[in-house]
Amino acid sequence: MLKNISNHIFLTVVFVLTNYITIAQQVYIETGFENAYFKDYINNLGNNTLDLSYSKAQEVFIESGFRFKLYEERFTWDIGAGYNKYKINTGFYAGNISIPTTYNLSYVTLKAGVNFAIVNERRLKVQIHTHASHDWLIEGKRKYKDNTVNLYKENTFDKTLLRFHRGISVEYVIHDNLSTYIKYNVADSFKDKNKDSNTEEKYSFHTKAFSFGLLFYILRLNNRRF
């Protein structure tokens, strides 16, 4: 129920933001490294049988979209799309024995949100951000012992995520038409029953990411052409 309500809210926000793309001031391209794990896992018996002691693998992601000014240079909105891959090394306890399990997951993502500059100098900006994203699983496999399960085809894994993002970035203006930034981002999915599985698992999909991006100023580039 929570996910359905949140989905409607998210799609409404995206629809409103899409109308503003024509007045976007910047295009951004971003890439970086991201890790993930299943936070607050509960199985169908109400127990946490997940072993989180395994190392967290870093995978590359890419994202691109539009940014536009909301209030002067301090508040900005953005909307974008991305491709994320995750390799999750974990294990499930069977008694006192942890059975190693690896998840290889790929998602396409639609994300929208707001940035606020707590430091807003001409060349340097320090920004905090909050975003919502809708993620669709396009490929997924789980490996344990000598078995490999296709999660997408067998419908044994939730194929959609609605996530809440927050973090901080530092942006430097190289010249009038180009800026660069580094960003730290943490995200959690809304904890919900796994609707695509019969096991009634519950968990939050938790990610941490470090990334690097470029911002191109559309309006300034257009003005120079005419």
C-alpha positions in Angstrom: 0.0 0.0 0.0 2.8 2.4 1.0 4.7 1.7 -2.3 1.6 2.3 -4.4 0.9 5.6 -2.8 4.5 6.6 -3.1 4.6 5.6 -6.7 1.7 7.9 -7.5 3.4 10.8 -5.7 6.7 10.2 -7.5 5.1 10.0 -10.9 3.2 13.2 -10.2 6.4 15.0 -9.3 8.1 13.6 -12.4 5.3 14.9 -14.6 5.5 18.4 -13.1 9.3 18.5 -13.4 9.2 17.2 -17.0 7.3 20.3 -18.0 10.3 22.4 -16.9 12.9 20.6 -19.0 12.5 23.1 -21.7 13.8 25.8 -19.3 16.6 23.7 -17.9 19.8 25.7 -17.5 22.2 22.8 -17.4 22.8 19.2 -18.6 24.7 16.9 -16.2 26.6 13.7 -16.8 27.7 11.7 -13.8 29.5 8.4 -13.1 31.0 6.8 -10.1 31.2 3.7 -7.8 28.4 2.3 -5.7 27.9 -0.6 -3.3 24.7 -2.1 -1.9 23.3 -4.5 0.7 20.0 -5.6 2.1 19.3 -3.5 5.2 17.1 -4.7 8.1 16.3 -8.0 6.4 13.5 -10.2 7.7 12.5 -13.5 6.3 9.0 -15.1 6.2 9.4 -16.3 9.8 10.2 -12.9 11.1 13.9 -13.6 11.6 17.1 -11.9 10.3 19.1 -14.7 8.8 21.4 -12.4 6.7 25.2 -12.4 7.2 26.5 -8.9 6.5 30.2 -9.7 7.2 31.1 -10.1 3.6 33.0 -7.4 1.7 30.9 -4.9 -0.2 31.7 -4.8 -4.0 32.0 -1.5 -5.8 30.3 -1.3 -9.2 30.3 1.5 -11.8 27.1 3.5 -12.5 26.2 6.3 -15.0 23.5 9.0 -14.8 22.5 11.9 -17.0 19.8 14.5 -16.9 18.7 18.2 -16.7 19.0 20.8 -14.0 17.2 24.1 -13.7 17.2 27.0 -11.3 14.5 27.2 -8.7 15.6 30.2 -6.7 18.6 32.3 -7.9 21.7 30.0 -7.8 21.1 28.5 -4.3 18.2 26.2 -5.1 18.1 23.9 -8.1 15.9 21.1 -9.3 17.0 18.2 -11.5 15.6 15.2 -13.2 17.6 12.4 -14.8 17.9 8.7 -15.8 20.6 6.2 -14.9 21.9 2.7 -15.2 23.1 1.0 -12.1 24.8 -2.4 -11.5 25.2 -4.0 -8.1 27.2 -7.0 -6.9 26.1 -8.0 -3.4 28.2 -10.5 -1.5 26.3 -11.8 1.4 25.3 -15.0 3.1 22.3 -16.7 4.7 22.5 -18.6 8.0 21.4 -22.2 8.2 21.8 -22.9 11.9 25.2 -21.6 12.7 26.5 -22.0 9.1 26.6 -19.0 6.8 26.0 -20.0 3.1 27.7 -17.6 0.8 25.3 -15.9 -1.7 26.1 -13.5 -4.5 23.5 -11.2 -6.2 24.3 -9.6 -9.6 21.6 -6.9 -10.3 21.1 -4.3 -13.0 18.6 -1.5 -12.8 17.4 1.5 -14.9 16.5 4.5 -12.8 14.4 7.6 -13.1 15.4 10.2 -10.4 14.2 13.7 -9.4 15.0 16.0 -6.6 16.3 19.3 -5.2 19.8 20.7 -4.4 20.5 23.5 -1.9 23.8 25.3 -1.8 25.0 25.9 1.8 28.1 27.5 0.4 27.3 29.6 -2.7 30.4 31.4 -3.9 31.0 32.4 -7.6 33.4 29.5 -8.3 32.7 27.1 -5.4 29.5 25.6 -4.2 28.9 23.1 -1.4 25.4 21.5 -1.8 23.2 19.1 0.1 20.6 17.2 -1.9 17.6 15.0 -1.5 16.0 12.9 -4.3 13.4 10.2 -5.0 14.0 7.5 -7.6 12.1 4.7 -9.2 14.3 1.8 -10.1 13.3 -1.1 -12.5 15.2 -4.4 -12.4 16.2 -5.4 -15.9 18.6 -8.3 -15.1 19.2 -10.2 -11.9 21.0 -13.5 -10.8 21.6 -15.1 -7.5 24.4 -17.6 -7.0 24.8 -19.9 -4.0 26.7 -23.2 -3.6 26.6 -24.6 -7.2 23.2 -23.0 -8.1 22.4 -20.0 -10.2 18.9 -18.5 -10.2 17.6 -16.1 -12.8 15.7 -13.7 -10.5 14.1 -11.8 -13.3 12.6 -14.7 -15.1 11.6 -16.7 -12.1 9.9 -13.7 -10.3 11.7 -14.5 -7.0 12.9 -10.9 -6.4 11.2 -7.6 -6.3 11.5 -5.9 -9.7 10.8 -2.3 -8.6 12.3 -0.1 -6.0 11.2 3.3 -4.7 14.2 5.0 -3.0 15.0 8.1 -1.0 18.4 9.7 -1.6 20.4 12.2 0.4 23.9 13.4 0.4 26.4 16.2 -0.3 28.4 17.5 -3.2 31.2 20.0 -3.9 30.9 21.9 -7.3 33.6 24.0 -8.9 32.9 26.3 -11.8 35.7 25.8 -14.4 34.4 28.6 -16.7 31.1 30.2 -17.7 29.9 27.1 -19.6 31.3 24.2 -17.6 31.3 23.1 -14.0 32.6 19.9 -12.3 31.5 18.3 -9.0 32.1 15.3 -6.7 29.2 13.8 -4.8 28.5 11.4 -1.9 25.1 9.8 -1.9 23.2 7.4 0.4 19.9 5.8 -0.6 17.3 3.5 1.0 14.3 1.9 -0.6 11.0 1.9 1.2 10.8 -1.2 3.3 8.0 -3.3 1.9 7.0 -6.9 1.4 8.6 -8.5 -1.6 5.5 -8.6 -3.8 7.2 -10.6 -6.5 8.2 -13.4 -4.2 6.2 -15.9 -2.1 8.7 -15.8 0.8 7.2 -12.6 2.2 10.7 -11.2 2.8 11.1 -7.6 4.0 14.2 -5.4 3.6 15.4 -2.0 2.6 17.8 -1.8 -0.4 20.7 0.3 0.9 23.3 1.9 -1.3 26.3 4.3 -0.9 27.9 6.0 -3.9 30.9 8.3 -4.7 30.7 10.0 -8.0 32.2 12.6 -10.4 30.1 14.8 -12.7 30.2 17.5 -15.3 27.6 20.3 -15.7 27.1 22.1 -19.1 25.2 25.4 -19.2 22.6 25.1 -22.0 21.4 28.7 -22.1 24.8 30.2 -22.2 25.9 27.9 -25.0 22.7 28.7 -26.9 23.2 32.5 -26.5 26.7 32.3 -28.0 25.4 30.6 -31.1 23.2 33.6 -32.1 
